[in-house]
């Protein structure tokens, strides 16, 4: 087994001179998304508009679901597969930027996914706005050699054009919805309609041609809608659609309560993780209750909840009335990397720093961002931290031993402490000042989304889950863009989840 980032700096992808072969999979011309580009931000405005003027996605989702039901989709939205009691499947989240970081994941993903029965994409299939024109280079081309079906749940970016492209690709070429009646002038709905971003009239003209890249019968997957359940072997996998703002509507909530019934063990796949960055986000259901209340109920037998949206890997083993539910963030499938060094020392729901796992390691995340902003601000000598320096200052701030011991002890200096503070590095909860929390929030929301990079290590990841009647073996594999991790993807985390 190859070294992981927990073993050596080389295992993390630092210092490699051999680039992976992923570039041969890429199209000749690649559009590089910049989240600092005003044009990109304006196209992706619907989330902000919905938060100001009301979120219409629940109503739109229900119209899509009704359309699929009229077309003959199963009323319970359950996909019943003929998988054996022992089988494997993949989970990969937040994939579709279509550039180097997404394609760098593909060789290792194809290697590790051999013999798996299907894959689930957990949130944000396509960036920046879920356009049908982007599915060629951001979905069909990268995964054309994966021989099994791919199911998906939409993320907020897939909703930025009303989910039409997602429904065409994953839901049996669902036709566009009929236009809604015009809103009353000067109402909030009317103002929202003026600002709302929608698809271009000619969007998706070449979609049928793009589909030919994954046209084999064994690759075909038809979903009953944007949310669904899959019965596979001894397991039920439930995918929910959290829309633009990370909530679910009353109709979907009632469905979730229904499909959660029964003794069959279950895994939830959600676009918005329930535990992330040391915080609990239970996911509100319109009309009352939360998704996490359903997950925690012992009669529902959930063993894990896996969420996308945040572009890294995190795992929180939470004790729920004497049993452990694994709460996982898995959004490292191809989009820019969200920092992990901003996560404070973990102490939530009896999960301590010793129980918590993340990838990239906080020190690697800090070193990554110090290089990135040192280059962008033309302050490389000041900003750039070595992996050893970043690991040492993170250990000092969190009050923990270094996760990966450096070859030579690194001295923590005033400069390294200052750079860590400027880049939003987390600290210990008992030492978090009223000033530091807003700084971390501003950093995560404002600076992180511009952090695309085009040279390794990328710190991407994906999951493989091996299922037996007794347990699920969950493993997180790394993809750095370097050849060593491409040939033999290292295991960054693994856990055995009992089913009985």
C-alpha positions in Angstrom: 0.0 0.0 0.0 1.3 3.4 -0.9 2.1 6.1 1.6 -0.8 8.5 2.5 -0.5 12.1 3.6 -0.6 10.9 7.2 2.7 9.0 6.5 4.9 11.3 4.5 5.0 14.6 2.7 5.7 12.6 -0.5 2.5 10.6 0.2 0.6 13.9 0.3 1.9 14.7 -3.2 4.5 17.3 -2.2 7.8 17.5 -4.1 6.8 15.1 -6.9 8.4 15.7 -10.3 6.2 13.3 -12.2 2.8 14.7 -13.3 0.1 12.1 -13.7 -1.3 11.1 -17.1 -4.7 12.6 -16.6 -4.1 15.4 -19.1 -4.5 12.9 -22.0 -8.1 12.5 -21.0 -8.8 16.2 -21.2 -10.3 18.1 -24.2 -7.9 20.2 -26.2 -9.4 23.4 -24.9 -10.4 23.8 -21.2 -12.4 26.6 -19.8 -11.0 27.6 -16.4 -13.6 28.9 -14.1 -12.6 31.9 -12.0 -14.9 32.6 -9.0 -13.5 36.1 -8.9 -14.8 36.8 -12.4 -17.9 39.1 -12.1 -19.5 37.4 -15.1 -19.3 34.0 -13.3 -20.7 35.5 -10.1 -23.5 37.2 -11.9 -24.5 34.0 -13.7 -24.5 32.1 -10.3 -26.6 34.8 -8.6 -29.8 32.7 -8.0 -28.7 31.5 -4.5 -28.4 35.1 -3.3 -31.6 36.1 -5.1 -33.5 33.2 -3.4 -32.1 34.2 0.0 -33.4 37.8 -0.5 -36.6 37.3 -2.3 -37.8 33.8 -1.4 -36.7 30.4 -2.6 -38.8 28.9 -5.3 -37.0 25.6 -5.6 -39.4 23.6 -3.5 -42.3 24.5 -5.8 -40.2 23.8 -8.9 -39.0 20.5 -7.5 -42.5 19.4 -6.9 -43.4 20.2 -10.5 -40.5 18.1 -11.7 -41.5 15.2 -9.5 -45.1 15.4 -10.7 -44.0 15.4 -14.3 -41.9 12.3 -13.7 -44.7 10.6 -11.9 -47.0 11.3 -14.9 -44.4 9.8 -17.2 -44.5 6.5 -15.2 -41.7 6.9 -12.6 -42.3 4.7 -9.5 -44.5 6.5 -6.9 -42.2 5.6 -4.0 -39.1 6.9 -6.0 -37.2 3.7 -5.2 -34.8 2.2 -7.7 -34.8 -1.6 -7.0 -31.5 -3.2 -8.2 -30.5 -6.8 -8.4 -27.2 -6.5 -6.6 -25.9 -9.4 -4.5 -25.5 -9.2 -0.7 -21.8 -8.5 -1.2 -21.2 -5.6 -3.6 -19.3 -2.3 -3.9 -20.2 1.2 -5.1 -18.5 4.6 -5.3 -19.3 8.1 -4.0 -17.8 11.2 -5.5 -18.9 14.8 -4.8 -18.8 18.2 -6.4 -17.2 17.1 -9.6 -17.9 19.3 -12.6 -15.5 22.2 -13.1 -14.1 20.4 -16.1 -10.5 21.4 -15.6 -7.3 19.9 -14.2 -8.5 19.1 -10.7 -11.5 17.2 -12.0 -9.6 15.1 -14.6 -6.8 14.4 -12.1 -9.3 12.4 -10.1 -10.3 10.2 -13.0 -7.4 7.7 -13.4 -7.4 6.7 -9.7 -11.2 6.7 -9.7 -11.3 4.2 -12.6 -8.6 2.1 -11.0 -10.3 1.8 -7.6 -13.8 1.5 -9.0 -13.1 -1.7 -10.9 -15.8 -4.3 -10.1 -18.1 -1.7 -8.5 -21.8 -1.8 -9.4 -22.6 1.9 -9.6 -21.5 5.4 -8.6 -23.4 8.2 -6.8 -22.4 11.9 -7.5 -23.2 13.7 -4.2 -23.9 17.4 -5.2 -22.9 19.8 -7.9 -22.5 17.7 -11.0 -21.9 20.8 -13.1 -20.3 24.2 -12.4 -20.8 27.1 -12.6 -24.6 27.0 -13.3 -25.6 23.5 -14.3 -25.8 24.2 -18.0 -26.6 21.4 -20.4 -23.8 22.6 -22.7 -21.3 21.7 -20.0 -22.2 18.1 -19.6 -20.0 17.0 -22.5 -16.6 18.0 -21.0 -17.7 17.9 -17.3 -19.6 14.6 -17.0 -19.8 12.4 -20.1 -16.1 12.8 -21.2 -14.4 12.3 -17.8 -16.5 9.2 -16.9 -16.9 7.7 -20.3 -14.8 4.7 -19.3 -16.7 3.9 -16.1 -18.7 0.9 -17.2 -21.6 1.0 -14.6 -24.5 3.4 -14.0 -24.0 6.8 -12.3 -26.8 8.2 -10.1 -26.7 11.8 -8.9 -28.3 14.3 -6.5 -28.3 17.9 -7.5 -26.3 20.6 -5.7 -27.0 24.3 -5.5 -25.1 24.9 -8.8 -27.2 22.4 -10.6 -30.2 24.5 -9.6 -28.9 27.8 -10.9 -30.7 27.1 -14.3 -33.8 25.5 -12.8 -32.5 21.9 -12.8 -33.6 21.4 -16.5 -30.2 20.0 -17.7 -29.9 17.7 -14.7 -33.4 16.3 -15.4 -32.6 15.7 -19.0 -29.4 13.8 -18.2 -30.5 11.7 -15.2 -34.2 11.5 -15.4 -35.1 10.0 -18.8 -34.7 13.2 -20.8 -37.5 15.0 -18.9 -38.9 17.8 -21.1 -38.9 21.4 -19.9 -41.5 22.5 -17.4 -44.4 24.7 -18.7 -43.9 28.4 -17.8 -45.4 29.5 -14.5 -48.1 32.2 -14.4 -46.7 35.8 -14.3 -46.3 37.1 -10.8 -48.1 40.2 -9.6 -46.2 43.4 -10.5 -44.0 44.8 -7.7 -44.4 41.6 -5.6 -41.3 39.7 -4.3 -41.9 37.0 -6.8 -42.0 39.6 -9.6 -38.8 41.2 -8.5 -37.2 37.7 -8.2 -38.3 36.9 -11.8 -36.6 40.0 -13.1 -33.3 39.0 -11.4 -33.5 35.2 -11.9 -30.9 33.5 -14.1 -32.3 31.0 -16.6 -30.9 28.7 -19.3 -30.1 30.1 -22.8 -32.8 29.3 -25.4 -30.3 27.2 -27.4 -28.7 25.4 -24.4 -28.1 21.7 -24.8 -28.2 21.5 -28.6 -25.3 19.0 -28.6 -26.4 17.0 -25.6 -27.5 14.0 -27.6 -24.0 13.9 -29.2 -22.4 14.1 -25.8 -24.5 11.2 -24.5 -22.8 8.9 -26.9 -19.7 8.9 -24.7 -21.7 6.9 -22.1 -24.2 5.1 -24.3 -23.6 1.5 -23.4 -26.7 -0.2 -21.9 -24.8 -1.1 -18.8 -24.0 2.6 -18.2 -27.6 3.7 -18.3 -29.2 5.0 -15.2 -32.7 6.4 -15.0 -33.8 8.2 -11.8 -37.4 8.8 -10.7 -36.5 12.4 -9.9 -34.0 14.7 -8.2 -34.4 12.7 -5.0 -34.6 8.9 -4.8 -33.8 5.7 -2.9 -31.7 2.8 -4.2 -32.2 -0.7 -2.8 -29.0 -2.5 -3.4 -28.1 -5.8 -1.7 -28.8 -5.5 2.1 -28.6 -1.7 2.0 -31.0 1.2 1.2 -29.2 4.4 -0.1 -31.3 7.5 0.1 -30.4 10.6 -1.9 -32.1 13.9 -1.0 -32.1 17.2 -2.9 -31.3 20.2 -0.7 -31.8 22.7 -3.5 -30.3 26.2 -3.4 -30.3 27.0 0.3 -29.6 23.6 2.0 -33.2 22.8 3.0 -35.9 20.4 1.8 -39.6 21.0 1.1 -42.5 19.5 3.0 -43.3 17.0 0.2 -39.8 15.6 0.1 -39.7 15.6 3.9 -42.8 13.4 4.0 -41.3 11.1 1.4 -38.0 10.9 3.4 -39.9 9.9 6.5 -41.7 7.2 4.6 -38.6 5.6 2.9 -36.7 5.8 6.1 -39.0 3.3 7.8 -38.1 -0.4 8.3 -35.2 -2.4 9.6 -33.1 -2.3 6.4 -29.8 -0.4 7.2 -29.6 2.9 5.4 -27.1 5.5 4.2 -28.1 9.1 3.4 -26.5 11.0 0.5 -27.2 14.7 0.8 -26.1 17.9 -1.0 -25.6 19.6 2.3 -23.6 17.8 5.0 -25.1 17.5 8.5 -21.7 17.9 10.3 -19.1 20.0 8.7 -16.2 22.3 9.8 -16.8 21.4 13.5 -20.5 22.5 13.3 -23.9 20.8 13.2 -26.2 21.7 10.4 -29.3 19.4 10.8 -31.0 20.6 7.6 -34.5 22.0 8.1 -37.6 20.5 6.6 -40.3 22.9 5.5 -43.2 22.7 7.9 -41.1 21.4 10.9 -38.4 18.9 11.8 -35.0 18.3 10.4 -33.3 15.7 8.3 -30.9 14.8 11.1 -33.8 14.0 13.4 -34.8 11.3 10.8 -31.2 10.0 10.6 -30.9 9.8 14.4 -34.2 8.0 15.0 -33.2 4.4 16.0 -36.2 2.8 14.2 -34.8 4.1 10.9 -31.5 2.3 11.1 -29.3 4.9 9.4 -25.6 4.0 9.7 -24.1 7.0 7.8 -24.9 10.3 6.2 -22.6 11.5 3.4 -22.8 15.0 2.1 -21.2 17.0 -0.7 -21.0 20.8 -1.2 -17.8 21.4 0.8 -14.8 20.5 -1.3 -12.8 18.3 1.0 -13.2 15.2 3.2 -14.3 15.1 6.8 -15.6 12.4 9.1 -17.4 12.7 12.4 -18.3 9.4 14.3 -21.2 10.6 16.4 -22.6 8.5 19.2 -26.4 8.4 18.9 -28.0 6.7 21.9 -25.3 4.0 22.1 -24.8 3.4 18.4 -22.3 5.2 16.0 -23.5 7.1 13.0 -20.7 8.2 10.6 -21.3 11.7 9.3 -19.0 12.2 6.3 -18.2 15.2 4.0 -17.1 14.0 0.6 -17.0 16.9 -1.8 -13.4 16.6 -3.2 -14.3 15.1 -6.6 -13.0 17.9 -8.8 -13.9 21.5 -7.8 -11.6 23.9 -6.1 -10.4 22.9 -2.7 -12.1 24.3 0.4 -9.6 24.8 3.2 -9.4 22.4 6.1 -6.9 24.5 8.0 -9.8 26.9 9.0 -11.5 24.1 10.9 -11.0 24.8 14.7 -10.1 22.0 17.1 -13.1 19.7 16.9 -15.3 19.3 20.0 -18.9 18.6 19.0 -21.5 15.9 19.8 -18.8 14.1 21.9 -16.5 13.9 18.8 -13.1 15.0 19.8 -10.0 15.9 17.7 -8.8 12.3 18.2 -11.9 10.9 16.6 -12.2 13.5 13.7 -10.6 12.9 10.3 -10.1 15.2 7.4 -8.3 15.4 4.1 -6.3 17.3 3.2 -4.6 17.5 6.6 -4.8 21.0 8.0 -1.1 21.5 7.7 -1.2 20.6 4.0 -4.2 22.8 3.5 -2.3 25.8 5.1 0.8 25.1 3.0 -1.3 24.9 -0.2 -3.0 28.2 0.5 0.2 29.9 1.5 1.7 29.0 -1.9 -1.4 30.1 -3.7 -1.7 33.5 -2.1 2.0 34.1 -2.0 1.9 33.7 -5.8 -1.2 35.8 -6.3 -0.1 38.6 -4.1 3.6 38.5 -5.4 4.7 37.9 -1.8 6.1 34.4 -2.1 9.0 34.8 0.3 6.7 36.2 3.0 3.6 34.0 2.5 4.9 30.6 1.5 5.2 28.1 4.3 6.8 24.7 4.0 4.7 21.6 4.8 6.7 21.2 8.0 6.2 24.9 9.0 2.5 24.7 8.3 2.1 21.4 10.2 4.0 22.8 13.2 1.9 26.0 13.5 -1.4 24.2 13.1 -0.3 21.8 15.9 0.5 24.8 18.1 -2.8 26.6 17.4 -4.9 23.5 18.0 -2.9 22.2 20.9 -2.4 18.8 19.3 0.6 16.7 18.3 1.6 17.1 14.6 -0.6 14.8 12.4 2.4 14.0 10.3 5.8 14.3 12.0 8.2 16.4 9.8 11.6 15.1 8.9 13.2 17.9 10.7 11.5 19.8 13.6 10.2 23.1 12.3 10.5 26.2 14.3 7.3 28.3 14.7 8.2 31.9 14.1 6.3 35.2 14.2 6.1 35.0 10.4 4.5 31.6 10.4 2.0 32.6 13.1 1.1 35.7 11.2 0.6 33.9 7.9 -1.5 31.3 9.6 -3.7 34.0 11.1 -4.0 35.9 7.8 -5.1 32.7 6.1 -7.8 32.0 8.7 -6.2 29.0 10.4 -8.5 27.6 13.1 -7.7 27.4 16.8 -8.8 25.9 20.1 -12.5 26.6 21.0 -11.4 27.8 24.5 -9.1 30.3 22.9 -11.3 31.5 20.1 -11.7 35.2 20.4 -14.8 37.2 19.2 -12.5 38.6 16.5 -11.2 35.3 15.2 -14.6 33.7 14.4 -15.7 36.4 12.0 -12.2 36.3 10.3 -12.6 32.6 9.7 -16.1 33.0 8.3 -15.1 35.8 6.0 -12.0 33.9 4.8 -14.0 30.7 4.1 -16.8 32.5 2.2 -14.9 35.2 0.4 -11.3 34.0 -0.3 -11.7 30.3 -0.6 -14.0 30.2 -3.6 -11.3 31.8 -5.7 -8.8 29.1 -4.9 -8.7 27.1 -8.1 -5.2 25.9 -9.0 -3.7 24.1 -11.9 -0.6 22.4 -10.6 -0.4 19.4 -8.2 -1.0 18.5 -5.4 -4.7 19.1 -5.9 -5.9 17.2 -2.7 -8.9 15.7 -4.4 -10.7 12.5 -3.1 -13.4 10.0 -3.6 -15.0 7.1 -1.7 -15.3 3.4 -2.2 -17.9 1.5 -0.1 -17.7 -2.3 0.1 -20.9 -3.8 1.4 -21.6 -7.1 3.1 -24.6 -8.3 5.1 -22.5 -7.5 8.3 -20.8 -4.2 7.5 -19.8 -1.4 5.1 -16.1 -0.8 4.6 -15.8 2.9 3.7 -12.5 4.1 2.3 -11.4 7.6 1.2 -8.9 7.6 -1.6 -6.7 10.6 -2.5 -6.0 12.1 -6.0 -3.2 14.7 -6.1 -2.5 14.9 -9.9 0.9 13.3 -9.4 1.7 10.0 -11.1 2.5 8.1 -7.8 -1.0 8.7 -6.4 -2.5 8.1 -9.8 -1.0 4.6 -10.1 -1.7 3.6 -6.5 -4.2 6.0 -4.9 -3.5 6.1 -1.2 -6.1 5.5 1.5 -6.5 8.6 3.5 -9.2 7.3 5.9 -11.2 4.1 6.4 -13.8 2.8 8.8 -15.8 -0.3 9.2 -19.5 0.5 9.7 -21.5 -2.4 11.3 -24.9 -3.1 9.8 -26.1 -5.4 12.5 
